[in-house]
Amino acid sequence: MLAGDLTEADIKDNCAFPESDHLDVFFNNPITAINTKKSEVIDSAGIHHPYKQLVFAVGSSPRTMDIPGNDLKHVFTFRNLKDAEFLKSRQISSRRTVVIGGGLVGLDVAYAMQQYNTKVTVVEKSSRLMSQLLDDHASVYLRLFLSDMGIDIRNNTDVIRIEGYSKVKQVILEDGEVVPCDTVIISIGINPNIKLASSIGLDVNRGIVIDDYLQTSHANIYAVGECTEHRNRVYGIVRPGYDQAEVLTRIISGNQKIKYTGSITANKLGVVDYPILSIGDNGDGDEANKELMYRDIKRMIYRKLVLNHGHLHGVVSAGLWQKSDDLFKMVEKKQYIWPWQRSNFMNTGNL
């Protein structure tokens, strides 16, 4: 929506619920309390709703920064429709925008904010962009593309202070650099919404702790999506929530044999006009992995396969790759890559 690819109406149309006698939908009516002894939830109007099974799907909130000036006017987070609406009004009027965070969402919002010739600077404290998803090589290719688009990148530093009187005037970086700006967007990840779950005594860590059956520490109470923590992992993206919901639907319907064992994550930039792909393991930190790389500098193409005992565990790429949909299925199945396929990949970049 911020990039102009979708309207608010498009988003709401895609979120419409099907009509059903078995489905009741309540908007603008949060659950304020839960009585586990009576198996009921209490909404903001004071109405009690009984349950047989209860599912937490309460999502996450954007992580903020505890630094001076974070409460100044024109300091935003970017996570939901309301945030997008605020930033939509800033796109035209902002002349200098600083985005704190060089991850998936941060880079997309930086690209979108640049549409009206706004000067955009991205500050990322890691040594590389999209550090959890890309390797050093793919990050360099992405940085070159963004720099050619006029987006300034500051790596290996962080914002320690936002300055201004009633509104933002500049940010101060760790290395002392002063970056003038009239808008700051903080995009440094999520915090799962665990307050309600914690209030009724469910086990929580960073997220609501769930097992392979999506069950919390309380019988008949489940959780899915960004509010959850499964096998010590919190997913900050959408797809695992759909995977969990599909498994939980089957479990509640009586299939006790199915389990959720985790999700293969596939990440693409949404609006940046340079294909970036990260599927599964990016190769960092596992000596058992073998990495095969292909580069075509003239076409700005970089591709890497991460193999473990010959089986495909991950893919990282920068630049167009037509077979990306097939690659996800191959990683999901941990498909064996034959020697002739490896040789072909090293020579042509294709399997």
C-alpha positions as CSV (number, residue, x, y, z in Angstrom):
1,M,0.0,0.0,0.0
2,L,2.8,2.4,0.9
3,A,4.5,1.7,-2.4
4,G,1.2,2.2,-4.3
5,D,0.8,-1.4,-5.4
6,L,-2.3,-1.9,-3.4
7,T,-5.1,0.3,-2.0
8,E,-6.7,0.0,1.4
9,A,-9.8,-1.4,-0.2
10,D,-7.7,-4.2,-1.9
11,I,-6.3,-5.2,1.5
12,K,-9.7,-5.2,3.2
13,D,-11.3,-7.2,0.4
14,N,-8.7,-9.9,0.8
15,C,-9.4,-10.1,4.5
16,A,-13.2,-10.6,4.2
17,F,-14.6,-13.6,6.2
18,P,-16.8,-16.1,4.4
19,E,-20.4,-16.1,5.4
20,S,-21.3,-19.1,7.7
21,D,-23.8,-20.0,10.3
22,H,-20.9,-21.4,12.3
23,L,-18.8,-18.3,12.4
24,D,-19.3,-15.2,14.5
25,V,-17.0,-12.2,13.9
26,F,-16.6,-9.3,16.3
27,F,-14.5,-6.2,15.3
28,N,-13.1,-3.5,17.6
29,N,-13.9,-5.7,20.6
30,P,-10.7,-7.1,22.2
31,I,-10.7,-9.9,24.8
32,T,-9.8,-8.3,28.1
33,A,-9.9,-11.3,30.4
34,I,-9.9,-15.1,30.4
35,N,-11.4,-17.5,33.0
36,T,-9.7,-20.8,32.5
37,K,-11.7,-22.5,35.3
38,K,-15.0,-21.7,33.6
39,S,-13.5,-22.0,30.0
40,E,-14.7,-18.6,28.9
41,V,-13.3,-15.3,27.6
42,I,-14.6,-11.8,28.5
43,D,-14.7,-9.1,25.9
44,S,-14.4,-5.4,26.2
45,A,-18.3,-5.1,26.4
46,G,-18.3,-7.4,29.4
47,I,-19.9,-10.3,27.5
48,H,-18.7,-13.8,28.4
49,H,-18.0,-16.3,25.6
50,P,-17.6,-20.0,26.5
51,Y,-15.1,-22.1,24.7
52,K,-14.1,-25.7,24.2
53,Q,-10.8,-24.9,22.6
54,L,-9.2,-21.5,22.7
55,V,-6.6,-20.3,20.1
56,F,-4.4,-17.3,20.7
57,A,-3.6,-15.6,17.3
58,V,-2.8,-12.2,18.7
59,G,0.2,-11.4,16.6
60,S,3.1,-9.1,17.5
61,S,3.9,-5.4,18.0
62,P,6.8,-3.5,16.5
63,R,10.0,-3.3,18.6
64,T,10.9,0.2,19.6
65,M,14.1,1.8,20.6
66,D,14.7,3.2,24.1
67,I,16.7,6.2,23.0
68,P,16.4,10.0,23.6
69,G,13.9,11.6,21.1
70,N,11.9,8.4,20.2
71,D,8.8,10.3,21.2
72,L,9.3,13.2,18.9
73,K,6.8,14.0,16.2
74,H,7.4,12.2,12.9
75,V,9.0,9.2,14.5
76,F,7.1,6.1,13.3
77,T,7.1,2.3,13.5
78,F,5.9,0.3,10.6
79,R,3.9,-2.8,11.2
80,N,0.2,-2.4,10.4
81,L,-2.4,-0.6,8.3
82,K,-2.5,2.3,10.6
83,D,1.3,2.8,10.4
84,A,1.0,2.7,6.6
85,E,-1.7,5.4,6.6
86,F,0.5,7.7,8.7
87,L,3.5,7.2,6.4
88,K,1.4,7.6,3.3
89,S,0.8,11.2,4.4
90,R,4.5,11.7,5.1
91,Q,5.7,10.4,1.7
92,I,5.0,13.6,-0.2
93,S,6.0,16.1,2.5
94,S,9.2,14.3,3.8
95,R,12.4,15.5,2.2
96,R,14.8,13.4,4.3
97,T,13.9,10.1,5.9
98,V,16.0,7.8,8.1
99,V,15.0,4.1,8.3
100,I,16.5,2.3,11.3
101,G,16.8,-1.3,10.4
102,G,18.1,-3.0,7.2
103,G,15.9,-6.0,7.3
104,L,13.1,-7.2,5.1
105,V,10.5,-4.6,6.2
106,G,13.0,-1.8,6.6
107,L,14.3,-2.0,3.1
108,D,10.8,-2.2,1.6
109,V,9.7,0.8,3.4
110,A,12.9,2.7,2.5
111,Y,12.3,1.9,-1.2
112,A,8.6,3.0,-0.9
113,M,9.5,6.3,0.9
114,Q,11.8,7.3,-1.9
115,Q,9.1,7.6,-4.6
116,Y,8.7,11.3,-4.3
117,N,12.4,12.1,-4.5
118,T,12.8,11.9,-0.8
119,K,16.5,11.4,0.4
120,V,16.5,8.1,2.3
121,T,19.2,6.7,4.6
122,V,19.1,3.2,6.1
123,V,21.0,2.6,9.3
124,E,21.8,-1.1,10.1
125,K,23.9,-2.0,13.1
126,S,24.9,-5.3,11.5
127,S,27.8,-5.5,9.0
128,R,25.3,-6.6,6.2
129,L,21.7,-5.9,5.1
130,M,19.1,-8.6,5.9
131,S,21.7,-10.2,8.1
132,Q,19.5,-13.0,9.3
133,L,18.6,-14.1,5.8
134,L,21.4,-13.2,3.4
135,D,25.1,-14.0,3.3
136,D,27.9,-11.4,2.8
137,H,27.9,-11.7,-1.0
138,A,24.2,-11.3,-1.5
139,S,24.1,-8.4,0.9
140,V,26.8,-6.6,-1.1
141,Y,24.8,-7.1,-4.4
142,L,21.7,-5.7,-2.7
143,R,23.6,-2.8,-1.2
144,L,25.0,-1.9,-4.7
145,F,21.5,-1.9,-6.2
146,L,20.1,0.3,-3.4
147,S,23.0,2.7,-3.7
148,D,22.4,3.0,-7.4
149,M,18.8,3.9,-6.6
150,G,20.0,6.7,-4.4
151,I,19.4,5.1,-1.0
152,D,22.3,5.7,1.4
153,I,23.3,2.7,3.6
154,R,25.1,3.0,7.0
155,N,26.3,-0.4,8.2
156,N,28.1,-1.3,11.5
157,T,26.5,1.6,13.4
158,D,23.3,2.5,15.1
159,V,21.2,5.5,16.0
160,I,21.9,6.5,19.6
161,R,19.8,9.7,19.7
162,I,17.0,11.4,17.8
163,E,17.2,15.2,18.0
164,G,14.7,18.0,17.4
165,Y,12.4,20.4,19.3
166,S,8.8,19.5,18.7
167,K,9.6,17.3,15.7
168,V,12.5,15.4,14.2
169,K,15.5,17.4,13.0
170,Q,18.4,14.9,12.9
171,V,19.7,11.6,14.2
172,I,23.1,11.0,15.8
173,L,24.9,7.7,15.0
174,E,27.3,5.7,17.2
175,D,30.3,6.9,15.2
176,G,29.3,10.5,15.8
177,E,27.8,11.2,12.3
178,V,24.9,13.6,12.2
179,V,22.2,12.7,9.6
180,P,19.7,15.5,9.0
181,C,16.1,14.2,8.6
182,D,12.5,15.2,9.0
183,T,11.1,11.6,9.4
184,V,12.4,8.5,11.3
185,I,11.0,5.0,10.7
186,I,12.0,2.3,13.2
187,S,11.9,-1.2,11.8
188,I,14.0,-3.4,14.0
189,G,11.8,-6.5,14.4
190,I,8.9,-7.6,16.5
191,N,7.8,-8.4,20.1
192,P,5.2,-11.2,20.3
193,N,2.0,-10.1,22.1
194,I,2.2,-12.2,25.3
195,K,0.6,-10.0,27.9
196,L,-2.9,-11.7,27.9
197,A,-1.4,-15.2,27.8
198,S,1.0,-14.3,30.7
199,S,-1.9,-12.9,32.8
200,I,-3.6,-16.4,32.9
201,G,-0.4,-18.2,33.7
202,L,0.6,-19.7,30.3
203,D,4.3,-20.4,29.8
204,V,5.8,-17.5,28.0
205,N,9.4,-16.7,27.0
206,R,9.9,-14.3,24.1
207,G,6.6,-15.7,22.7
208,I,3.8,-17.9,24.0
209,V,5.5,-21.3,24.3
210,I,3.8,-24.0,22.2
211,D,4.6,-27.7,21.5
212,D,4.5,-29.7,18.3
213,Y,0.7,-29.9,18.7
214,L,0.5,-26.1,18.9
215,Q,-0.7,-26.4,22.5
216,T,0.3,-24.0,25.2
217,S,1.1,-25.1,28.8
218,H,-2.7,-25.2,29.5
219,A,-4.9,-28.0,28.1
220,N,-7.3,-26.9,25.3
221,I,-5.5,-23.6,24.8
222,Y,-3.5,-23.3,21.6
223,A,-1.6,-20.5,19.8
224,V,-0.5,-19.8,16.3
225,G,1.4,-17.1,14.4
226,E,3.8,-14.3,15.4
227,C,2.7,-14.5,19.1
228,T,4.2,-18.0,19.4
229,E,7.6,-19.5,20.3
230,H,8.1,-23.1,19.0
231,R,11.3,-25.0,19.7
232,N,12.9,-21.8,21.0
233,R,12.2,-20.0,17.7
234,V,10.0,-17.0,17.1
235,Y,9.0,-16.4,13.4
236,G,8.6,-12.8,12.4
237,I,7.0,-13.5,9.1
238,V,3.6,-14.6,7.9
239,R,4.0,-18.0,6.3
240,P,4.8,-20.1,9.5
241,G,1.5,-18.8,11.0
242,Y,-0.4,-20.2,8.0
243,D,1.5,-23.5,8.4
244,Q,0.7,-23.6,12.1
245,A,-3.0,-22.8,11.5
246,E,-3.3,-25.6,8.9
247,V,-1.9,-28.1,11.3
248,L,-4.0,-26.9,14.3
249,T,-7.2,-27.1,12.2
250,R,-6.5,-30.8,11.6
251,I,-5.6,-31.4,15.2
252,I,-8.8,-29.8,16.5
253,S,-10.8,-31.7,13.9
254,G,-9.5,-35.0,15.4
255,N,-6.2,-35.8,13.6
256,Q,-4.0,-36.5,16.6
257,K,-1.1,-38.0,14.5
258,I,-0.2,-34.8,12.7
259,K,2.5,-32.5,14.2
260,Y,4.0,-29.1,13.5
261,T,7.8,-29.6,13.3
262,G,8.7,-26.1,12.1
263,S,8.6,-24.1,8.9
264,I,10.9,-23.7,6.0
265,T,11.1,-19.9,5.6
266,A,11.2,-18.3,2.2
267,N,11.8,-14.5,2.1
268,K,11.5,-12.1,-0.7
269,L,11.6,-8.3,-0.8
270,G,8.0,-7.1,-1.5
271,V,8.5,-3.9,-3.4
272,V,12.2,-3.4,-4.0
273,D,12.7,-3.9,-7.7
274,Y,15.6,-6.3,-7.3
275,P,14.9,-10.0,-6.7
276,I,16.3,-11.2,-3.4
277,L,15.6,-14.8,-2.3
278,S,16.4,-16.6,1.0
279,I,15.1,-20.1,1.5
280,G,15.9,-22.2,4.6
281,D,19.5,-22.3,5.8
282,N,21.7,-19.4,4.5
283,G,24.9,-21.4,5.4
284,D,26.0,-19.4,8.4
285,G,27.6,-21.3,11.3
286,D,27.4,-24.9,10.3
287,E,30.7,-26.6,9.3
288,A,28.8,-29.6,7.9
289,N,27.4,-27.5,5.1
290,K,28.9,-27.3,1.7
291,E,28.3,-24.2,-0.4
292,L,28.1,-23.9,-4.2
293,M,28.2,-20.4,-5.6
294,Y,27.6,-18.9,-9.0
295,R,28.3,-15.2,-9.9
296,D,27.5,-13.1,-13.0
297,I,28.8,-9.6,-12.0
298,K,27.7,-7.9,-15.3
299,R,24.1,-9.0,-14.8
300,M,24.2,-8.5,-11.0
301,I,23.4,-12.1,-10.3
302,Y,24.6,-14.1,-7.3
303,R,23.3,-17.6,-6.4
304,K,24.3,-20.0,-3.6
305,L,23.2,-23.5,-2.8
306,V,23.7,-24.8,0.8
307,L,24.1,-28.6,0.8
308,N,24.3,-30.9,3.8
309,H,25.6,-34.4,2.8
310,G,24.5,-33.6,-0.7
311,H,20.9,-32.6,0.2
312,L,19.6,-29.1,-0.4
313,H,19.1,-27.2,2.9
314,G,19.1,-23.6,1.7
315,V,19.2,-21.2,-1.2
316,V,20.4,-17.5,-1.2
317,S,20.2,-15.4,-4.4
318,A,20.4,-11.9,-5.6
319,G,19.1,-11.0,-9.1
320,L,16.5,-12.7,-11.2
321,W,16.1,-16.5,-11.0
322,Q,13.2,-17.9,-12.9
323,K,13.1,-21.2,-11.0
324,S,12.6,-19.8,-7.5
325,D,9.2,-21.5,-7.0
326,D,10.7,-24.9,-7.7
327,L,13.6,-24.1,-5.3
328,F,11.3,-23.8,-2.3
329,K,9.9,-27.3,-2.9
330,M,13.4,-28.7,-3.3
331,V,14.5,-27.2,0.0
332,E,11.3,-28.4,1.7
333,K,12.0,-31.9,0.6
334,K,15.7,-31.6,1.2
335,Q,16.2,-32.9,-2.3
336,Y,19.5,-34.6,-3.2
337,I,21.6,-32.6,-5.7
338,W,23.4,-35.0,-8.0
339,P,27.0,-34.3,-9.1
340,W,26.0,-33.4,-12.6
341,Q,23.5,-30.9,-11.2
342,R,26.2,-29.3,-9.1
343,S,28.5,-29.1,-12.1
344,N,25.8,-27.5,-14.2
345,F,25.0,-25.0,-11.4
346,M,28.6,-23.9,-11.1
347,N,28.8,-23.3,-14.9
348,T,25.4,-21.8,-15.7
349,G,23.8,-20.9,-12.3
350,N,20.9,-23.4,-13.0
351,L,20.2,-26.9,-11.8
